[in-house]
Amino acid sequence: MQRNSAKKMAKRILAGLLLCITLLALLITPAWAMAQDDTGQLPRAVDGRRVALVIGNSDYREESAWADLSNAANDARHIARLLGDSARGASRFEVTLITDGTMEEILEGLAAFAESAANADVSLVYYAGHGFEYGRENFIVPVDAPGQVSQYQIEQHFIGMEQIVGLAEARGFQMFFLDACRVRGPFVGRGSSGDAERAGYFGAIEAPRSVVFYATVLGEVAYDAAPPNEPLSPFASAVGRAISLPGLDIPYVLTSVTQDVREATDIYAPPQQPIFVGSWSRPFYFVPASAPASAGQSLALAQSHAQDTAYAMADGRTRSAGSDRRARQSPPAGPQLSGMTPPVPPGADEEDQPPRLDIPFSRLSTVDDDRIVLDVLERHSPEEVLAMAGHGDPVAQYLVGYMYEFGAGLPRDLDMARQWLELAAATEHPAGQLELGYFLQRHGSEAEREDALALLIAASDTGYAKAKSHLASTLLTGPSGERYAEEATRLYREAAELGHAYARYALSIRQDDPPTQIARLRALSESGNREGDRWLCELSQSSFAIDEAYRHCETAARDGYTIARAYTALMLDTGEGVERSPGMARYWARIATESFDLSEGLRARMATILGE
């Protein structure tokens, strides 16, 4: 459907959808980006003095009975060097490094670090070594710690994370990177009977206003090297790479680490699965983005190419760049793209063009934008993406707009975001249309609401799965939503056939052939697509009978979905579909509670599990 037709439809249905687009914008805004200040804008990034305490314990004393860890000290030195690199300029951390630390040495380092953290805006603690949980508290293990102690002597030989969290408190916020899940804990003697029990694996800690990143899930090992004989652990290697990329906010850093570790450890069974939680409310950049010198030039080039292409396509022939441009007051509407591949701008030599982003249309139309951006930034610098956008690649243009809007790889600039998204939408590529529609709702005027809905309709009509699902959700939202129930169901069905997992969930909730939808979600899960597990988990808690519901919830929980983490805790607490385990229930409840996007209802249920 062409843009004018889409606008007519938007005007026809907009009157009955007073709040729908606002709610839709919340559905498609990344959860971490919802935190806003009192003005409704995303708050400014945390900046200022940065301090770090980095500890790596490899060489455990022979008499301690703790196994040596070949790479823990190497990991610490690697992370300390990157954080303290003078090339970071104002973003450099003041680093305290402790390797193979005894109890006395670590406590002295913590005392000094506490003074630094109290006068800093950001503090970071990175620990690689042995750790364990006992009596609902987590401890790290100095190199001179014994392998067996009385329950009354634990704090004499091990250092509690509660103490470390308290000493690391800074003015802004804190980060903890914990690679402490190598083996189970020591044998702990109980009373005078001489009986001893084995302490558990390092678990979840309580750290308000913090980001906490665990190298692996409770009960599973964190590998020292992958492949074997590597000088760094896969976790340290991934963290080092992610914190060195410019312009990545915390969620992108954490997602990058998770993906890299999982890929590096695929040679093992099971692969290592990092997990992170956080309750931060302001962006933070390890290396802030800087405006590329070519940014303005790329935008001007893209605008010129857009005009030239529009003239040439309207006339039905190719014109040389810039010909007759001054004779026209305004260009005609942009061309409809065939196969979603943009034409080479008139007058340009195809061999001189930068490479274009090669993202399958099926992936673009079904995967969340923030994950696509991360994948692109791991393969291309922001300057390279800008160059592709400047030469007319509409996918690059839409991504540049998104990057400017959310400050991912480029400085946050809403004016630049709008201009790039308008260019992408003018090509009639659905990715640009959909993202501009979202942008207008988030940041546009009341008068632009009709334009936002028209863009959503236009993107849907190209077969763009995400647009179909979100348009269906839009039609069903508001007091008159049921008037469009039949149309919404049709859109969900089309989106589902195009591979959008959420549409399968939505159809099940609407009782549109749930057995078929559930079977398709199960097939997604079996193929390794975690979206299948996510929505199967949510259906299991909506009165649907889902085989192996716990497995789906735990898989989605490991992949970072907050609701799945809460449901995993509830199932473990009640023994629903899994052997009851109060300890594991508390672990997942703590992980879920530390996520700021958990609903108040689920937060209250997690507090009950935690005994709070």
Helices and strands as residue ranges (DSSP letters): H 3-14, H 20-28, G 31-33, E 50-56, G 62-64, H 72-83, G 86-91, E 94-99, H 103-118, E 122-128, E 131-134, E 137-140, E 148-150, H 154-157, E 159-160, H 161-167, E 173-179, E 187-189, E 196-198, E 200-201, E 210-214, H 234-242, H 250-264, E 275-278, H 295-315, G 325-327, G 350-352, H 361-364, H 369-377, H 382-390, H 394-406, H 414-426, H 430-443, G 446-448, H 449-461, H 465-476, G 481-484, H 485-497, H 501-509, H 514-526, H 530-540, H 549-558, H 562-574, H 582-593, H 600-610
